[in-house]
C-alpha cells in the first residue's frame, strides 16, 4: 500500500496545474455516461412498449426492481473504490478505461428489435438481463469512480464547481445529440401516425455505444488526478457505516433532492416521447424541445451557474431555480397550449429552472463529502458517491415506473395511443409530473439539506487548515 501511495504522490508532482484539459476531459466523461443513460431514460420505455409490445407497467416494474440490485452493487463498488490502491494513473481513472467497453455493449444489447417477434417471455427475459447488466453492474462500475474522481482532480472549491459545470455541459451535449437527433431519425410515419422504428433504434443504440467508448477514453487521457487519496484500510463495519450514512443530514438532503429532480427531469424527457408524437403529432417539435433545452443550458446555466453559486450559494440558487421551473409547468397546465411550439417554450423555460440545480449538483456532492470528513475525520469519496449514485438510479427508476404506471392508468396501449381521451391524459401528465417533482426538490433543499453558503465555506477552511 505504501509503495503504491508513494508512487501516486511522486506522479502528481509532475502533473500540470489544473486547467482546460481537465475540464474538457471531465466533460467527455459525462458525455460518455449520458450516451447510454439518457438513451435509457428517454427511449427504453417507448422502445419496449411500442416496438417490442411489452406493457408499460411491466417495463416500469423492471426499472424499479433493478434498483434493489443497485442497493448492493452501488455501495459495493463504492467500497471497492475507496479501498483500492492508487496507481500511476490515479485511484479512480483506471476504472473508466476498464469498464467503458462493457457498459457500451450492454447498452446496445438492450435495443435489439430483431427479437420483436419472439415470445413475450423471451422479450421480458432479454429486457431484464440486458438492463441489469447495463445499469446495475457495468454503469455502476464506471460512473461511481468517475463521479468520485472530482475530489482527486483538485481541492479548490471554485475549480470543483468548474468541473461540475463542465460535467453538466457534457451531459447536455449528450442530451442534445440524443434528444435532437434520435426523434428525427427514429420515428417514421405509418398510416398517418408517427411511430418509433425498431430497426432504426437498434442502429442508433449501436452508434451511441461507439460514441460512449470514444468519450470515456478522451476522459481517461485528458483528466489528471492531483490529490493523492489513500486507500481506506479501516475494517469494514457495516453497522457503523450505515449509521454514519443515515445520520448524515447533508447526504440525506441531497439524496432526496436528487431523486425528486430526476422524477421531474426524466418525467419531462420520458413524457416528451408521448406528448409530442401522440398529443401534438409532431416529432420535429420533440426534437426542437431537446435542441432549445440544451442550448439554454449551454448558453445560460453553464456560464452563470458558478458565478451565481459563488455569490448566493449553491443551495440558495437551486431552491430559487427549481421553484421557477415548477411554476412554469403549472402555468402550462392551466394555459393548455394547442400549438406544439408554444409548449416547447414552456418546456424550455422549465428546463432553465432545473438546469441551474443540475449544473451545480455535482459540486454539491463534494460539499457533502467535505462535510462528512470534517465530522468523521475519514474521507469516503467512493462510498458517499455510491450512495448518491444509487439515489439517482432510484430517481431514474421511479420516474420510469411512475410514467409507465400512469400511462397504464390513463389506458395507454398501442391500440389506444391516439385516442383523444388518452392523449389528453398524456398532456396532463407531461405538466403535472415535472411541476410536482421540481416543487418537491425546492422543499427538500430548503428543509433537509443544511449546507448553505456559509457552512460550505467554513468546511473548506477547516479542511485546508487540517491539511496544512
SULPEHU-V316714 format. One record per pair of residues at least 12 apart in sequence whose ideal C-beta (glycine too) atoms are under 10 Angstrom apart, sorted by the first residue. I is the first residue (numbers start at 1). J is the second residue. Records with the same first field share a line. If there is no record, write none. Layout:
I->J, J
This chain:
1->85, 86, 230, 231, 233
2->85, 230
3->85
4->84, 85, 86, 87, 88, 91, 230, 231
5->85, 86, 91, 228, 229, 230, 231
6->86, 228
7->85, 86, 87, 88, 228
8->85, 86, 87, 88, 89, 90, 91, 152, 225, 227, 228, 229, 230
9->86, 227, 228, 230
10->88, 228
11->86, 87, 88, 89, 90, 224, 225, 226, 228
12->86, 90, 152, 224, 225, 226, 227, 228
13->226
14->224
15->90, 153, 224, 225, 226
16->224, 226
17->154, 159, 224, 226
18->153, 154, 155, 156, 159, 160, 162, 163, 224, 226
19->159, 224
20->162, 166, 222
21->221, 222, 223, 224
22->150, 153, 154, 159, 162, 163, 166, 219, 222, 223, 224, 225, 226
23->153, 159, 162, 163, 165, 166, 167, 169, 170, 222, 223
24->166, 169, 170, 218, 219, 222, 223
25->93, 96, 149, 153, 163, 166, 170, 215, 218, 219, 220, 221, 222, 223, 224
26->146, 149, 150, 153, 162, 163, 164, 165, 166, 167, 169, 170, 219, 222, 223, 362
27->163, 165, 166, 167, 168, 169, 170, 171, 172, 173, 174, 215, 218, 219, 222, 223
28->166, 167, 170, 173, 174, 214, 215, 216, 217, 218, 219, 220, 221, 222, 223
29->93, 96, 100, 142, 143, 145, 146, 147, 149, 150, 163, 166, 167, 170, 171, 215, 216, 218, 219, 220, 222, 223
30->143, 146, 147, 166, 167, 168, 169, 170, 171, 172, 173, 174, 215, 219, 362
31->167, 169, 170, 171, 172, 173, 174, 175, 177, 211, 212, 214, 215, 216, 218, 219
32->96, 100, 103, 104, 142, 143, 146, 170, 174, 208, 209, 211, 212, 213, 214, 215, 216, 217, 218, 219, 220
33->103, 139, 142, 143, 146, 147, 167, 170, 171, 174, 212, 215, 216, 219
34->167, 170, 171, 172, 173, 174, 175, 177, 178, 208, 212, 215
35->103, 104, 107, 171, 173, 174, 175, 177, 178, 205, 207, 208, 209, 210, 211, 212, 213, 214, 215, 216
36->103, 104, 106, 107, 108, 110, 134, 135, 138, 139, 142, 143, 174, 178, 205, 208, 209, 211, 212
37->103, 107, 134, 135, 139, 143, 171, 174, 175, 178, 212, 266, 392, 393, 396
38->171, 172, 174, 175, 176, 177, 178, 179, 182, 208, 266, 269, 290
39->107, 108, 110, 111, 174, 177, 178, 179, 182, 201, 204, 205, 208, 209, 212
40->63, 107, 110, 111, 131, 134, 135, 139, 205, 266, 396, 400
41->63, 175, 178, 262, 265, 266, 267, 269, 270, 395, 396, 397, 399, 400, 403
42->175, 178, 179, 182, 183, 266, 268, 269, 270, 272, 273, 286, 290
43->110, 111, 178, 179, 182, 183, 186, 196, 201, 204, 205, 269, 270, 273
44->59, 62, 63, 107, 110, 111, 127, 131, 134, 135, 201, 205, 270, 273, 400
45->59, 60, 62, 63, 270, 273, 274, 399, 400, 401, 403, 404, 407
46->59, 186, 187, 196, 201, 270, 272, 273, 274, 277, 403
47->59, 110, 111, 112, 113, 116, 127, 186, 196, 198, 201, 202, 205, 273
48->62, 110, 111, 123, 124, 126, 127, 131, 404
49->196, 273, 274, 404, 407, 408, 412, 413, 414, 417
50->195, 196, 197, 198, 201, 273, 274, 277, 414, 417
51->111, 112, 113, 115, 116, 123, 186, 195, 196, 197, 198, 199, 200, 201, 202, 414
52->111, 112, 113, 115, 116, 117, 118, 120, 123, 124, 126, 127, 198
53->116, 117, 120, 123, 413, 414
54->120, 123, 124, 127, 404
55->120, 124, 404, 407, 408, 412, 413, 414
56->274, 400, 401, 403, 404, 405, 406, 407, 408, 409, 412, 413
57->401, 404, 405, 406, 407, 408, 409
58->120, 123, 124, 127, 128, 404, 408
59->124, 127, 131, 400, 401, 403, 404, 407
60->397, 398, 399, 400, 401, 402, 403, 404, 405, 406, 407, 408
61->397, 400, 401, 404, 405
62->124, 127, 128, 131, 132, 397, 400, 401, 404
63->127, 131, 135, 393, 396, 397, 398, 399, 400, 401, 402, 403, 404
64->394, 396, 397, 398, 399, 400, 401, 402, 404, 405
65->128, 131, 132, 397, 401
66->128, 131, 132, 134, 135, 136, 393, 396, 397, 400
67->135, 136, 390, 391, 393, 394, 395, 396, 397, 398, 401
68->136, 394, 397
69->131, 132, 135, 136, 137, 140, 393
70->132, 135, 136, 137, 139, 140, 386, 389, 390, 391, 392, 393, 394, 396, 397
71->136, 387, 390, 393, 394
72->136, 140, 390
73->132, 135, 136, 137, 138, 139, 140, 141, 144, 386, 389, 390, 393
74->136, 139, 140, 141, 143, 144, 383, 385, 386, 387, 388, 389, 390, 391, 392, 393, 394
75->140, 144, 238, 241, 242, 245, 382, 383, 386, 387, 389, 390
76->140, 141, 144, 386
77->95, 137, 140, 141, 142, 143, 144, 145, 148, 382, 383, 385, 386, 389, 390
78->140, 144, 145, 147, 148, 241, 380, 381, 382, 383, 384, 385, 386, 387, 388, 389, 390
79->232, 236, 238, 241, 380, 382, 383, 386
80->95, 141, 144, 145, 382, 383, 386
81->95, 141, 144, 145, 147, 148, 149, 229, 231, 232, 380, 381, 382, 383, 385, 386
82->144, 148, 229, 230, 231, 232, 233, 234, 236, 378, 379, 380, 381, 382, 383, 384, 385, 386
83->231, 232, 233, 234, 236, 382, 383
84->145, 229, 231, 232, 382
85->230, 231, 233
86->152, 225, 228, 229, 230, 231
87->225
89->220, 221, 223, 224, 225
90->145, 149, 152, 153, 220, 223, 224, 225, 226, 227, 228, 229
91->145, 148, 149, 152, 225, 227, 228, 229, 230, 231, 381, 382
92->144, 145, 146, 147, 148, 149, 150, 151, 152, 153, 223, 225, 229, 381, 382, 385
93->145, 146, 149, 152, 153, 219, 220, 221, 223, 224, 225
94->145, 220
95->141, 142, 143, 144, 145, 146, 148, 149, 220
96->141, 142, 143, 145, 146, 149, 216, 217, 219, 220, 221, 223
97->142, 216, 217, 219, 220, 221
98->141, 142, 145, 220
99->137, 138, 139, 140, 141, 142, 143, 145, 146, 216
100->138, 142, 209, 212, 213, 214, 215, 216, 217, 219, 220
101->138, 142, 209, 212, 213, 216, 217
102->133, 134, 137, 138, 139, 141, 142
103->133, 134, 135, 137, 138, 139, 140, 141, 142, 143, 209, 212, 213, 216
104->134, 138, 142, 205, 206, 208, 209, 210, 211, 212, 213, 214, 215, 216
105->130, 133, 134, 138, 206, 209, 212, 213
106->129, 130, 131, 132, 133, 134, 135, 136, 137, 138, 139, 209
107->130, 131, 133, 134, 135, 138, 139, 205, 206, 208, 209, 212
108->130, 134, 202, 204, 205, 206, 207, 208, 209, 210, 212
109->126, 129, 130, 131, 133, 134, 202, 205, 206, 209
110->126, 127, 129, 130, 131, 133, 134, 135, 201, 202, 205
111->130, 198, 200, 201, 202, 203, 204, 205, 206, 208, 209
112->126, 127, 130, 198, 201, 202, 205
113->196, 197, 198, 199, 200, 201, 202, 203, 205
114->198, 199, 202
115->127, 198, 202
116->198, 199
135->393, 396, 397
136->393
139->389, 393
140->386, 389, 390, 393
142->212, 216, 219
143->385, 386, 389, 392, 393
144->381, 382, 383, 385, 386, 387, 388, 389, 390
145->381, 382, 385, 386
146->167, 216, 219, 220, 223, 385, 389
147->167, 362, 365, 366, 381, 382, 384, 385, 386, 388, 389, 392
148->229, 365, 366, 369, 380, 381, 382, 383, 384, 385, 386, 388, 389
149->163, 219, 223, 225, 229, 381, 382, 385
150->163, 164, 167, 223, 225, 227, 362, 363, 365, 366, 369, 381, 385
151->163, 225, 227, 229, 365, 366, 369, 370, 373, 379, 381, 384, 385
152->223, 224, 225, 226, 227, 228, 229, 381
153->223, 224, 225, 226, 227
154->224, 225, 226, 227, 366
155->226, 227, 366, 370, 460, 463, 464, 467
156->460, 464
157->309, 310, 314, 363, 366, 367, 370, 456, 457, 459, 460, 463, 464
158->306, 309, 310, 363
159->363
160->306, 362, 363, 364, 365, 366, 367, 370, 460
161->305, 306, 307, 309, 310, 314, 359, 360, 362, 363, 364, 366, 367
162->306, 363
163->223, 362, 363, 366
164->305, 306, 309, 314, 358, 359, 360, 361, 362, 363, 364, 365, 366
165->301, 302, 303, 304, 305, 306, 307, 309, 359, 360, 362, 363
166->302, 359, 362
167->358, 359, 361, 362, 363
168->297, 298, 301, 302, 305, 355, 356, 358, 359, 360, 361, 362, 363
169->294, 297, 298, 301, 302, 303, 359
170->215, 219
171->294, 297, 358, 359, 362
172->293, 294, 295, 296, 297, 298, 301, 302, 351, 355, 358, 359
173->215, 294, 297, 298
174->208, 211, 212, 215, 294
175->269, 290, 291, 293, 294, 297, 351
176->290, 291, 293, 294, 295, 297, 298
177->207, 208, 211, 290, 294
178->204, 208, 211, 269, 290, 294
179->269, 272, 286, 287, 288, 289, 290, 291, 293, 294
180->286, 287, 288, 289, 290, 291, 292, 293, 294, 295
181->204, 207, 208, 287, 290, 291
182->196, 200, 201, 204, 205, 208, 273, 283, 286, 287, 290
183->196, 272, 273, 276, 277, 282, 283, 284, 285, 286, 287, 288, 289, 290
184->283, 284, 286, 287, 288, 290, 291
185->197, 200, 201, 203, 204, 207, 283, 287
186->198, 199, 200, 201, 202, 203, 204, 205, 273, 283
187->200, 201, 273, 276, 277, 283, 284, 286, 287
188->200, 283
189->281, 283
192->281, 418
193->277, 278, 281, 417, 418
194->276, 277, 278, 280, 281, 282, 283, 284, 286, 417, 418
195->277, 283, 414, 417
196->273, 277, 283
227->379, 467
229->379, 381, 382
230->379
232->378, 379, 380, 381, 382, 383
234->378, 380
241->380, 383, 387
244->372, 375, 376, 378, 380, 383, 384
245->372, 380, 383, 384, 387
246->387
247->375
248->368, 371, 372, 375, 376, 384, 387
249->368, 371, 448, 449, 450, 451
250->364, 365, 367, 368, 369, 370, 371, 372, 375, 384, 448, 449, 450, 451, 455, 456, 459
251->365, 368, 369, 371, 372, 384, 387, 388, 391, 449
252->368, 387, 391, 444, 448, 449, 450
253->315, 364, 368, 444, 445, 446, 447, 448, 449, 450, 451
254->315, 361, 364, 365, 367, 368, 384, 387, 388, 391, 444, 445, 448, 449, 451
255->368, 387, 388, 390, 391, 392, 394, 395, 444, 448, 449
256->391, 395, 440, 441, 443, 444, 445, 447, 448, 449
257->315, 318, 319, 322, 357, 361, 364, 391, 395, 440, 441, 442, 443, 444, 445, 446, 448, 449
258->357, 358, 361, 364, 365, 388, 389, 390, 391, 392, 393, 394, 395, 441, 444
259->390, 391, 392, 393, 394, 395, 396, 397, 398, 399, 437, 440, 441, 444
260->322, 395, 398, 436, 437, 438, 439, 440, 441, 442, 443, 444, 445
261->318, 322, 325, 354, 357, 358, 361, 392, 395, 399, 437, 438, 440, 441, 444, 445
262->358, 391, 392, 393, 394, 395, 396, 397, 398, 399, 400, 437, 441
263->394, 395, 396, 398, 399, 402, 403, 433, 434, 436, 437, 438, 440, 441
264->322, 325, 326, 329, 350, 353, 354, 357, 395, 399, 433, 434, 435, 436, 437, 438, 439, 440, 441
265->325, 350, 351, 354, 355, 357, 358, 395, 396, 399, 433, 434, 437, 438, 441
266->392, 395, 396, 397, 398, 399, 400, 402, 403, 433, 434, 437
267->395, 398, 399, 400, 402, 403, 406, 429, 430, 431, 432, 433, 434, 435, 436, 437, 438
268->289, 293, 325, 329, 347, 350, 351, 354, 399, 430, 431, 433, 434, 435, 437, 438
269->286, 289, 290, 293, 399, 403, 434
270->396, 399, 400, 402, 403, 404, 407, 429, 430, 433
271->399, 403, 406, 407, 426, 427, 428, 429, 430, 431, 432, 433, 434
272->285, 286, 287, 289, 290, 293, 343, 344, 347, 430
273->286, 403
274->286, 403, 407, 412, 417, 422, 423, 425, 426, 427, 429, 430
275->289, 340, 343, 347, 423, 426, 427, 428, 429, 430, 431
276->288, 289, 340, 343, 344, 347, 426, 430
277->417, 418, 423, 426
278->412, 416, 417, 418, 419, 422, 423, 426, 427
279->338, 340, 343, 418, 420, 422, 423, 424, 425, 426, 427, 428, 430
280->337, 338, 339, 340, 341, 343, 344, 423, 426, 427
281->340, 418, 423
282->339, 340, 341, 343, 344
283->340
284->340, 341
285->339, 340, 341, 342, 343, 344, 347
286->340, 344, 347
287->344
288->340, 341, 344, 347, 348
289->340, 341, 343, 344, 345, 346, 347, 348, 351
290->344, 347, 351
291->344, 348
292->341, 344, 345, 347, 348, 351
293->344, 347, 348, 349, 350, 351, 352, 354, 355
294->348, 351, 355
295->348, 351
296->348, 349, 351, 352, 355
297->348, 351, 352, 354, 355, 356, 358, 359
298->355
299->352
300->351, 352, 355, 356, 359
301->321, 351, 352, 353, 354, 355, 356, 357, 358, 359, 360
302->355, 356, 359
303->359
304->317, 356, 359
305->317, 318, 321, 355, 356, 357, 358, 359, 360, 361, 363
306->359, 360, 363
308->320, 321, 356, 359, 360
309->356, 359, 360, 363, 364, 453, 456
310->453
311->453
312->452, 453
313->360, 451, 452, 453, 454, 455, 456, 457
314->356, 357, 359, 360, 361, 363, 364, 367, 445, 449, 451, 452, 453, 456
315->357, 360, 364, 367, 445, 446, 449, 450, 451, 452, 453, 455, 456
316->445, 446, 452, 453
317->356, 357, 359, 360, 445, 453
318->353, 354, 356, 357, 358, 359, 360, 361, 364, 441, 442, 444, 445, 446, 449
319->357, 441, 442, 443, 444, 445, 446, 449
320->353, 356, 357, 442, 445
321->352, 353, 354, 355, 356, 357, 358, 359, 360, 438, 441, 442
322->350, 353, 354, 356, 357, 358, 437, 438, 439, 440, 441, 442, 443, 444, 445, 446
323->353, 438, 439, 441, 442, 443, 445, 446
324->349, 350, 352, 353, 354, 356, 438, 442
325->349, 350, 351, 352, 353, 354, 355, 356, 357, 434, 435, 437, 438, 439, 441, 442
326->350, 353, 354, 434, 435, 436, 437, 438, 439, 440, 441, 442, 443
327->349, 350, 353, 435, 438, 439
328->345, 346, 347, 348, 349, 350, 351, 352, 353, 354, 431, 434, 435, 438
329->346, 347, 349, 350, 353, 430, 431, 432, 433, 434, 435, 436, 437, 438, 439
330->431, 432, 434, 435, 436, 438, 439
331->346, 349, 350, 431, 435
332->345, 346, 347, 349, 350, 427, 430, 431, 434, 435
333->346, 427, 428, 430, 431, 432, 435
334->431
335->431
336->424, 427, 428, 431
337->427
338->427
343->427, 430, 431
346->430, 431
347->430, 431, 434
350->431, 434, 435, 438
351->434
353->434, 438, 441, 442
354->434, 437, 438, 441
357->438, 441, 442, 445
361->388, 392
362->385, 388
363->456
364->388, 445, 449, 451, 456
365->381, 384, 385, 388, 389
366->381, 384, 385, 456, 460
367->449, 451, 455, 456, 459, 460
368->384, 385, 387, 388, 449, 450, 451, 456, 459
369->381, 382, 383, 384, 385, 388, 459
370->451, 456, 459, 460, 462, 463
371->384, 450, 451, 455, 456, 458, 459, 462, 463
372->384, 459
373->459, 462, 463, 466
374->455, 458, 459, 460, 462, 463, 466
375->459
377->466
379->463
395->437
398->437
399->433, 434, 437
402->429, 433, 437
403->429, 430, 433
406->425, 426, 428, 429, 432, 433
407->422, 425, 426, 429
409->425, 429
410->422, 423, 424, 425, 426, 428, 429
411->425
412->425, 426, 429
